[in-house]
Structure formats: C-alpha cells, structure tokens
Amino acid sequence: MHYPYSMLHHRLKYGFCCLLVLSACTTPPAKNPLAQWSPSPNFDARKPRLVVIHQTEMENAEDALRVLHTQNRQGRVSAHYLIANNGKLYQLVEDNQRAWHAGVGSWQGISDINSISIGIELDNNGSEPFEERQILSLIRLLDDLCTRFNIPRNAIIGHADLAPARKVDPSRYFPWQRLAQAGFGQWYGENLADAPENFDPVQALKTLGYDTSDLPAAVRAFHRHYRGIETDVMDKEDGKILFNLQHSTPSG
Ligand SMILES: [Zn+2]
C-alpha cells in the first residue's frame, strides 16, 4: 500500500503526538486537576536527611556509570553521585529526586531509605584503599550537601550499616575516622572509659541505628565500620566503643 505524502505525513505526525501524550502520562501533574488550586505560602521542599556511602565494586568509573544508567543483576539502579578514584565528581540524579541505591534495609527504624537519603557511589573495587583525591572530593561534597539541606553532619552511614545482612560496602578500607576528623559521621574518643556493668551493647547498637534482627550481621557491619575487622562476635572493646559513641556529642 502506497500512501500519498500528505497522508503519510499526517500519520507520522499523529503517531508522534501519541508518543508525546504517552510520555506526559508517566509524570503525574504537580497540581491535582480534581481539586481547585488554592496555594498556601507555608511549605518547603522535601529534603534528604541522611547520606549513604557506597563503593561501586567495579574496576573503573566508566563501567560504574554505565551500570548506574541502566541496571545490574538485581535490576535498575542509580545513585545521586559517583566519585571517580581521581576525585572527579559526577551527578546522576537531582538531589531532590529519589535515586535507587539503598534497596531493602533499615536505619533507626526507617525502612524506605531511598526516600530520605542521598546516595554517593565511590569508584573502588572493594579490596583496595580509597584514593586521597577521592576522599577530599567526598568531604567537599558532604560539606555542600549538609550545608544546603541542613543534614546533620553525623548522619553519614555506609550501605552495609543499613543492610548488614546483604551488603559489605564500603569496605574496611573506608576511612571513617578520617571523615569524622573532617566533621562527618560518628567516631569515638581516644581514651575509652569502661562501660558500666548494666550497659547493654545490643540495645546500644539499636540506638545507634542498626537493625539487630540478624545480630551477627549487624555486629559484622559495626566491626567493619568502627574497627576495620570482619568478625561477628561482640567483645568488651565493643561495649567501650558503643558506650563512648552514646555519650559523645553529635557533630550535627
Ligand atoms: Zn552499595
């Protein structure tokens, strides 16, 4: 069948319009057409209140960017930022949008972490130290985010902290103490006082934010973060660290 040019043009134009209508339908209108718009000035933007640090567990930033634009074995994934190991900072998702980086997990009893957080991926294969330029770039970004969104400066956690049974990132090489010296995240003092006799370290883990329903996994995540070790049995040193963390002044 051979259409005259004008009819073909009409069909192409009509088809294009359909596509426009379809794509418009994927984003709900900001104002609900069911209601009469009667604007109030008393509101502000929804803001993130937690930052989650990841490592890409890939060999380079280019491969990580490709995955963060598409999907990995578990499905479609993203993060707000990726920092290459040379310190170059990429933004993939707007700060006020919900990136897909946290997955199933919880922190301080909140399970929809993607809705309340900014996700930062660090280009690192998981078994190597982090580059100085990358950490400097991260500190600069954390300062910017915490300032612009008023995120408490101690509300910086690792992916494994919120999903201890599923994730191990960032690895024991991640310099949490260095980050705390720059004013971000939590750390403990040099001379640790002994915890009192009645101190409950498991409750202290929960208070810190960990989901302790799989206690060995939570202890392993805590050990990786605060002691750089990969063991899952608590000892006296954990009690001292947890007691000290509970009684240190939040830097936020
Ligand atoms: Zn992760």
Residues whose N, C-alpha, C, O or C-beta is under 5 A from the ligand:
A	BS01	ZN	H54 Q55 H101 H159 D169
